[in-house]
Amino acid sequence: MSSDDALIEIVDVTKAFGAGERRFLALGGVNATIRKGEFFTLLGPSGCGKTTLLRLIAGFELPSSGEIRLDGQEIGHLPPFRRPVNTVFQNYALFPHMTVAQNIAFGLEMLGKPKAEIAATVERMLTLVKMTELAGRRTDQLSGGQQQRVALARALAPQPKLLLLDEPLSALDLKLRKEMQVELKRIQHETGITFIFVTHDQEEALTMSDRIAVMSRGQILQIGTPREIYAHPTNRFVADFIGETNFLRAAVKGGRAVLGPGVELPLAAGTADGEVTLAIRPEHIRLVPEGAAGALSATVGDATYFGTDSHVHLTLADGTGIVARQQTDPEGTQGPQAGAVLGVTFPPSAVQVLED
């Protein structure tokens, strides 16, 4: 990536809270580059440091060390109001006594913008978030999804270079959350403003993001597109956190993974001999008759029906538990029964060798 493409550069950033025995390192040597105009997601479990990193970019916290650059300018020491950055919080922080239009106009008025410009911007933002008909309604009379749209419009009205979103969908019900995922991506695409989105929800991250940074214990473990993160995780934490994954131990000899008698898989060139962990997604597991060539023997435990597919839980001969995902048969044919002994295969291209 050229420096001209970079909007945010995070360079060796650490953040510690407290001192002495009470010192807690929330971020340790984080590095990332976020491009202009992209939807970038910080993904990880609670306490991994993603919200702390967002607050450092916003200016609500100062880094203990390292640099945060915006368009090449170091901003780590600047207060929030000196940064061309806006934030949408979990609780939206709207003014309940004001109308939708007044909430959107508030930031522009504080900036001293001319009345005609404010009116034109408010109208444009109302159209963007599809709230024109509710412009005169007070925000405490709106649904959660409508309030979120107002919060977005208010944050976007001053045309910041960067919009930060701190788990803004967490309070919405499942159906509305899915609808807002689509809307957020549409709004980001239409405005061209860089979004940095914080979530612990892998589906949100995969659905909306141009790139994802997976975080754990104050570190960024992997950055990539949704497809790269899902299909090619670099370590066990990422593979386990993003979707469902089967883990198998194997011995590597001469570039081949030995899984059992007569069961070997070719691996990528350069894979060193020794014990490794392999990751295989459930959708790549194939169930075949027992004794089929190149198949591992497995005993069916149970199957969980999800409508579009079923998850078949199996136990390999060595005691390892795995899951196979099977598409639902439109003819309604019943799947494998508990206690049945089957063969398990998977294509070598679906196998990922992980860093332990």
C-alpha positions in Angstrom: 0.0 0.0 0.0 1.3 3.4 -0.9 1.4 6.2 1.7 -1.1 8.1 -0.4 -3.7 5.3 0.2 -3.2 5.4 4.0 -5.6 7.5 6.2 -4.7 6.1 9.6 -1.3 4.7 10.6 -0.9 3.1 14.0 2.7 2.6 14.8 3.9 0.5 17.8 1.1 1.8 20.0 0.9 0.7 23.6 -1.6 1.7 26.2 -1.2 0.9 29.9 -3.6 1.7 32.7 -2.5 2.1 36.3 1.0 1.7 37.7 3.2 -0.7 39.6 1.5 -4.0 40.5 -1.9 -2.5 39.3 -0.5 -1.7 35.9 -2.6 -3.3 33.1 -1.3 -3.4 29.5 -4.5 -2.9 27.4 -2.5 -2.6 24.1 1.0 -3.9 23.4 2.9 -2.7 20.3 -0.1 -2.5 17.9 0.6 -1.7 14.2 -2.0 -1.2 11.5 -2.7 0.9 8.4 -6.2 1.8 7.5 -6.9 3.0 4.0 -8.9 5.9 2.8 -12.5 5.1 2.0 -12.5 1.6 3.5 -14.8 -0.1 6.0 -12.3 -1.4 8.6 -13.4 -3.6 11.5 -11.7 -4.3 14.8 -13.0 -7.7 15.8 -12.4 -9.6 19.0 -13.8 -10.8 22.4 -14.5 -8.5 25.3 -11.3 -7.2 26.9 -9.1 -7.7 23.8 -8.3 -4.0 23.4 -10.5 -3.0 20.4 -12.5 -0.3 22.2 -9.3 1.1 23.8 -7.7 1.4 20.3 -10.8 3.1 19.0 -10.7 5.6 21.9 -7.0 6.3 21.2 -7.9 7.2 17.6 -10.8 9.4 18.8 -8.6 11.2 21.3 -10.5 10.1 24.4 -7.4 8.3 25.6 -3.7 9.1 25.0 -1.2 6.4 24.0 1.5 5.4 26.5 3.9 5.1 23.6 3.9 4.9 19.8 2.3 7.1 17.2 -1.1 7.6 15.6 -1.0 9.4 12.3 -3.9 10.7 10.2 -3.1 11.7 6.7 0.5 11.6 7.7 0.1 14.0 10.7 0.8 12.7 14.2 -2.5 13.2 16.2 -1.8 11.1 19.3 -1.4 14.3 21.4 -4.4 16.2 20.0 -7.7 16.6 21.9 -10.8 15.1 20.3 -12.2 18.4 19.0 -8.9 19.0 17.1 -9.3 15.8 15.1 -11.4 15.4 11.9 -13.0 12.4 13.5 -16.5 11.6 14.8 -17.8 8.8 16.9 -21.1 6.9 17.1 -21.5 5.3 20.5 -23.4 2.3 21.7 -26.1 4.4 23.3 -26.2 6.9 20.4 -26.1 9.9 22.9 -28.9 11.8 21.1 -30.6 14.9 22.6 -34.1 13.6 23.5 -35.7 17.1 23.7 -34.6 17.9 20.2 -36.1 16.8 16.9 -34.3 14.6 14.4 -33.4 17.6 12.2 -32.2 19.6 15.3 -30.0 16.7 16.4 -28.4 16.5 13.0 -27.9 20.3 12.9 -26.4 20.6 16.3 -22.7 19.9 15.4 -22.9 22.2 12.4 -24.2 25.0 14.6 -21.4 24.5 17.1 -19.0 24.9 14.2 -20.6 28.2 13.2 -21.7 27.1 9.8 -24.1 29.4 7.9 -27.8 28.7 8.3 -28.3 28.0 4.6 -25.4 25.5 4.6 -26.8 23.8 7.7 -30.3 23.5 6.2 -28.9 22.0 3.0 -26.6 19.5 4.9 -29.4 18.4 7.2 -31.7 17.7 4.2 -28.9 15.8 2.5 -28.3 13.7 5.7 -32.0 13.0 6.1 -32.1 11.7 2.6 -29.0 9.6 3.1 -30.3 7.8 6.2 -33.9 7.7 4.9 -35.4 9.8 7.7 -36.9 12.8 5.7 -40.4 12.1 6.8 -39.4 12.0 10.5 -37.4 15.2 10.5 -39.7 17.0 12.9 -40.1 14.1 15.4 -38.3 14.1 18.7 -35.7 11.4 19.1 -37.2 9.9 22.2 -40.2 9.0 20.0 -38.1 6.9 17.6 -37.3 3.2 17.5 -33.8 1.9 18.2 -33.0 1.5 14.5 -34.3 5.0 13.7 -32.3 6.5 16.6 -29.2 4.8 15.2 -29.8 6.4 11.8 -30.1 9.8 13.4 -26.8 9.3 15.3 -25.1 8.3 12.0 -26.5 11.4 10.2 -25.4 13.7 13.0 -21.9 12.2 13.0 -21.6 12.4 9.2 -23.0 15.9 8.8 -19.7 17.8 9.5 -18.0 15.5 6.9 -15.3 14.0 9.0 -12.4 12.2 7.4 -13.0 9.3 9.7 -16.1 7.8 11.5 -15.6 5.6 14.5 -18.4 3.2 15.4 -18.3 1.5 18.9 -20.6 -1.6 18.6 -23.6 0.5 17.5 -25.7 -2.5 16.6 -25.4 -4.4 19.9 -28.7 -3.1 21.3 -30.8 -4.0 18.3 -32.8 -7.2 17.8 -31.5 -9.8 15.3 -33.7 -8.9 12.3 -33.0 -5.1 12.7 -29.3 -5.7 13.3 -29.1 -7.6 9.9 -31.0 -4.8 8.2 -28.7 -2.1 9.7 -25.6 -4.1 8.6 -26.7 -3.6 5.0 -27.6 0.1 5.6 -24.3 0.9 7.3 -22.3 -0.5 4.3 -24.5 1.4 1.9 -24.0 4.7 3.8 -20.3 4.1 4.0 -20.1 3.4 0.2 -22.2 6.4 -0.7 -20.3 8.9 1.5 -16.8 7.4 0.8 -15.8 8.2 4.4 -13.5 5.8 6.2 -15.4 3.8 8.8 -13.6 2.0 11.7 -16.2 -0.4 13.3 -15.7 -2.2 16.6 -17.6 -5.5 17.2 -17.3 -8.9 18.9 -19.8 -10.3 16.3 -18.0 -12.3 13.6 -21.0 -12.2 11.3 -21.2 -8.4 11.4 -17.5 -8.2 10.6 -17.7 -10.7 7.7 -20.8 -9.0 6.3 -19.7 -5.4 6.2 -16.0 -5.1 6.2 -13.5 -4.4 3.5 -10.8 -5.6 5.9 -10.8 -7.0 9.4 -8.3 -6.9 12.2 -8.7 -9.8 14.6 -7.6 -8.8 18.1 -6.8 -10.8 21.3 -5.1 -9.7 24.6 -4.1 -6.3 23.3 -2.6 -7.5 20.0 -3.7 -7.6 16.4 -3.2 -11.2 15.3 -4.2 -10.9 11.7 -5.4 -8.3 9.2 -7.1 -9.3 6.0 -10.3 -9.3 3.9 -13.2 -11.3 5.2 -12.4 -14.1 2.7 -8.7 -14.2 3.7 -9.5 -14.2 7.5 -12.1 -17.0 7.1 -10.4 -19.2 4.5 -6.7 -18.6 5.5 -6.4 -17.9 9.3 -2.8 -17.8 10.4 -3.2 -19.1 13.9 -5.6 -21.2 16.0 -7.2 -18.3 17.8 -8.3 -16.6 14.5 -9.5 -19.9 13.1 -11.5 -20.7 16.2 -12.9 -17.2 16.6 -14.1 -16.7 13.0 -16.7 -19.4 12.4 -16.7 -23.0 13.3 -13.5 -25.0 12.8 -12.3 -28.5 13.1 -8.7 -29.0 14.5 -6.7 -32.1 13.8 -3.2 -33.0 14.9 -1.0 -34.5 12.2 2.6 -35.5 11.7 4.3 -33.9 8.7 6.8 -36.0 6.8 8.3 -35.0 3.5 5.7 -32.3 2.8 2.7 -34.6 3.6 0.5 -34.6 6.7 -0.1 -38.1 8.0 -3.5 -38.4 9.6 -3.8 -42.1 10.0 -3.0 -45.4 8.3 -3.3 -44.8 4.5 -4.5 -41.2 5.0 -2.0 -38.6 3.9 -2.5 -35.0 2.5 0.0 -33.0 0.5 0.9 -29.7 2.1 2.2 -26.4 0.8 5.9 -26.3 -0.2 8.1 -25.4 2.7 6.1 -27.0 5.5 8.6 -28.4 8.0 8.5 -31.9 9.3 7.0 -32.3 12.8 3.7 -32.1 14.6 1.2 -29.5 13.3 -2.4 -28.4 13.8 -4.6 -28.5 10.8 -7.8 -26.5 10.5 -10.7 -27.7 8.3 -14.1 -25.9 8.1 -17.2 -28.1 8.6 -18.5 -27.3 5.1 -15.5 -29.0 3.6 -15.9 -32.3 5.5 -17.4 -35.0 3.3 -19.1 -38.2 4.7 -18.4 -41.3 2.7 -18.9 -45.1 3.3 -16.7 -46.7 5.9 -13.5 -48.0 4.4 -13.4 -45.7 1.4 -10.0 -45.0 0.1 -8.2 -42.2 1.9 -11.0 -41.8 4.5 -10.7 -41.5 8.3 -13.0 -43.7 10.3 -15.6 -41.8 12.3 -18.6 -42.6 14.5 -21.7 -40.4 14.3 -22.8 -38.8 17.6 -25.8 -36.7 16.7 -27.0 -34.2 14.1 -28.4 -30.7 14.7 -30.9 -29.5 12.2 -30.7 -25.7 11.2 -33.2 -25.7 8.3 -30.8 -24.9 5.5 -28.3 -27.4 6.7 -27.4 -29.8 9.5 -24.3 -30.1 11.6 -23.3 -33.8 12.1 -21.1 -34.4 15.1 -18.6 -37.2 14.8 -15.8 -38.8 16.7 -12.6 -40.0 15.0 -10.9 -43.2 15.9 -8.4 -41.3 18.0 -11.1 -39.6 20.0 -11.0 -36.2 18.2 -14.4 -34.6 17.8 -15.3 -33.0 14.5 -18.3 -31.4 12.9 -19.5 -31.8 9.3 -22.0 -29.4 7.7 -24.4 -30.9 5.3 -26.9 -29.1 3.1 -30.5 -30.1 3.7 -31.8 -32.6 1.2 -34.8 -31.1 -0.6 -36.3 -34.6 -0.8 -36.3 -34.8 3.0 -34.0 -37.8 3.2 -32.9 -38.5 6.8 -29.2 -37.9 7.6 -26.8 -40.3 9.2 -28.0 -41.9 12.4 -26.3 -41.8 15.8 -23.8 -44.7 16.2 -23.3 -45.2 12.5 -19.6 -45.6 11.4 -18.7 -43.6 8.3 -15.6 -42.4 6.5 -14.5 -38.7 6.6 -12.6 -37.0 3.8 -11.7 -33.4 2.8 -9.9 -31.9 -0.1 -6.2 -30.9 0.5 -7.0 -27.3 -0.6 -9.4 -26.9 2.3 -6.7 -27.7 4.9 -4.9 -24.8 6.6 -1.7 -25.4 8.6 -1.8 -23.2 11.7 0.8 -21.6 13.9 0.4 -23.0 17.4 
